[in-house]
């Protein structure tokens, strides 16, 4: 347990950041799953539309430092490749 006022404040800040990061991580996973679902359904135009939205979400979250930039680039690349392979 934190003993000093500074340590107590740090603990509060860390908890707030942890909750925010968890929420953002979940948002990113949901965006990726939406694209994968559209790809699985076989509708290329819908997949491309959803991918554009997901790209924006992924970029936003990686800029905040929740995911490494290379990890987000890898997710986008794999989704893009899957869409291109559709037809």
C-alpha positions as CSV (number, residue, x, y, z in Angstrom):
1,X,0.0,0.0,0.0
2,X,1.2,3.5,-0.8
3,X,2.3,5.4,2.3
4,X,3.2,8.9,1.1
5,X,0.7,11.3,-0.5
6,X,2.8,11.2,-3.7
7,X,2.6,7.4,-3.9
8,X,-1.2,7.5,-3.2
9,X,-1.7,10.0,-6.1
10,X,0.5,7.8,-8.3
11,X,-1.6,4.8,-7.5
12,X,-4.8,6.7,-8.4
13,X,-3.3,7.9,-11.7
14,X,-2.1,4.4,-12.6
15,X,-5.6,3.0,-12.0
16,X,-7.2,5.6,-14.1
17,X,-4.8,5.1,-16.9
18,X,-5.2,1.3,-16.7
19,X,-8.9,1.6,-17.1
20,X,-8.6,4.0,-20.0
21,X,-6.1,1.7,-21.8
22,X,-8.3,-1.3,-21.2
23,X,-11.2,0.5,-22.8
24,X,-9.1,1.6,-25.8
25,X,-7.6,-1.9,-26.2
26,X,-11.2,-3.3,-26.3
27,X,-12.2,-0.7,-28.9
28,X,-9.4,-1.7,-31.2
29,X,-10.1,-5.4,-30.9
30,X,-13.8,-4.7,-31.7
31,X,-12.8,-2.7,-34.8
32,X,-10.5,-5.5,-36.0
33,X,-13.3,-8.1,-35.4
34,X,-15.8,-6.1,-37.5
35,X,-13.4,-6.1,-40.4
36,X,-12.8,-9.8,-40.0
37,X,-16.5,-10.5,-39.9
38,X,-17.0,-8.5,-43.1
39,X,-14.2,-10.4,-44.8
40,X,-15.7,-13.8,-43.7
41,X,-19.1,-12.7,-45.1
42,X,-17.4,-12.2,-48.4
43,X,-18.7,-8.6,-49.1
44,X,-15.6,-6.7,-50.3
45,X,-17.2,-3.2,-50.4
46,X,-18.5,-3.5,-46.8
47,X,-15.1,-4.9,-45.7
48,X,-13.3,-1.9,-47.3
49,X,-15.7,0.6,-45.7
50,X,-15.3,-1.0,-42.3
51,X,-11.5,-1.3,-42.8
52,X,-11.3,2.5,-43.3
53,X,-13.1,3.1,-40.0
54,X,-10.9,0.5,-38.2
55,X,-7.8,2.1,-39.7
56,X,-8.7,5.4,-38.1
57,X,-9.4,3.8,-34.8
58,X,-6.2,1.8,-34.8
59,X,-4.1,4.8,-35.7
60,X,-5.7,6.9,-33.0
61,X,-5.1,4.3,-30.3
62,X,-1.5,3.6,-31.3
63,X,-0.8,7.4,-31.2
64,X,-1.9,7.3,-27.6
65,X,0.8,4.7,-26.8
66,X,-1.6,1.8,-26.0
67,X,-0.1,-0.3,-28.8
68,X,3.3,-0.1,-30.4
69,X,3.3,1.6,-33.8
70,X,4.7,-1.5,-35.5
71,X,2.0,-3.7,-33.9
72,X,-0.8,-1.4,-35.2
73,X,0.9,-1.4,-38.7
74,X,1.0,-5.2,-38.6
75,X,-2.7,-5.4,-37.8
76,X,-3.6,-3.0,-40.6
77,X,-1.4,-4.8,-43.1
78,X,-2.9,-8.2,-42.4
79,X,-6.4,-6.9,-42.7
80,X,-5.6,-5.0,-45.9
81,X,-4.0,-8.2,-47.4
82,X,-7.1,-10.2,-46.4
83,X,-9.3,-7.7,-48.2
84,X,-7.1,-7.7,-51.3
85,X,-7.2,-11.5,-51.4
86,X,-11.0,-11.5,-51.5
87,X,-11.5,-11.0,-55.1
